[in-house]
Amino acid sequence: MHRFRLGTADLAATSFALSPLQETVLSLRMWTHPGVYVWQTPGFERLRPAFEQLDCGPLLCSLIATNRWVPDFLTPRPPNPAPDFRSELAVLRATPPGRLRTELEQAYLPHDRVIPEPLAAGLDDPARLLARIADAVEEYWERCLAPHWWPRARAVLEADLVHRSRVLAHYGAAALFAELDSRLRWADGVLAIHRKWEAVDGDVPVDGRGLVLVPTFFARGAITSISDDHPPMISYPARGQATMAGAPASPPTSHALELLLGAPKARLLALLAEPASTTELAGRLGVTPGAVSQHLAVLFDTRLVTRARHGRSVLYARSALGDELAGR
């Protein structure tokens, strides 16, 4: 069990962030543990030919332990709410090489009893091993995830953050933590992660360092660093994962609403029960982003939807008037 001790100032400073580097590293679980993250399976099967062409594939797969743990240095806490992959990769490359052996042992020895050979063989020169790992992660990102998967994934993750921020603003921290994941327990200034199968037990005083909450597609429940020495961070299962499996059918709309708004705008209003970007909406509807933008502009001008910027994306959601009109 990990227990994060949050004072009043720590709770006020708790924030959200995205991490393209974390998603890159944790997505390697798709190749080592197929079938665990079912909503991602269709998309990653489409990526398989590109992944299998990577010469660094064996090294990448060795980064995932058989119990799905990963060494802490591979998933540093995001330096800001919406970092790009390059800035996070620079943090990874700046890891002190002397940390590698300790963090590899923490990740692999408790369960696997041995560090995988591709990693163990490089520990005589940890700086070179770190560079090889970073190069492999960068190649995987560039050839597999960045062009084919990340744009849509980022939109879903950003929508998650907008939703969580609203829960925090409207209902407070207790409601937020309860909704994030059933493994989390909040009481008397302590946020605890309960995992029955894990022997690790530690207290993590936040002490002004801030707690950062990061959504991910590749966790079955709330997770954190193996070691308690790292800046406080909790990753939790993202909302909206089902939308990554394909283009789902739009929610039903009433005939009256379609007569009033037209079918395209009515379908958009139905989809916007949760925040979404123009790119995400276009993917779900199978139309161009330009077409979606035109309809969203009308819905925004008539106060049926709201919009908010997160990072480089603009997210739309139904307004209270839109909810009333949609009958939700």
Protein Blocks (a to p, Z undefined) as FASTA:
>chain_A
ZZddddfklmmmgccdddfklmmmmmmmmmmmghklmmlmmmmmmmmmmmmmpmklmmmm
mmpcfkopacfklmccdfbfbdcfklmmmmmmmpcfklmmmmmmmmmmmmnopacfklmm
mmmmmmlmmmmmmmmmmmmmmmmmmmmmmmmmmmmmmmmmmmmmmmmmmnojklmmmmmp
mkbcceehiacdddfkbmbdcdddfklnopaddddfkbcbdcddfblkbccddddddehk
lmmnoccddddddfklmmmnopklmmmmmmmmpgcdfklmmmmnopafklmmmmmmmmmm
nopaccddehjbccddddfklmmmnoZZ
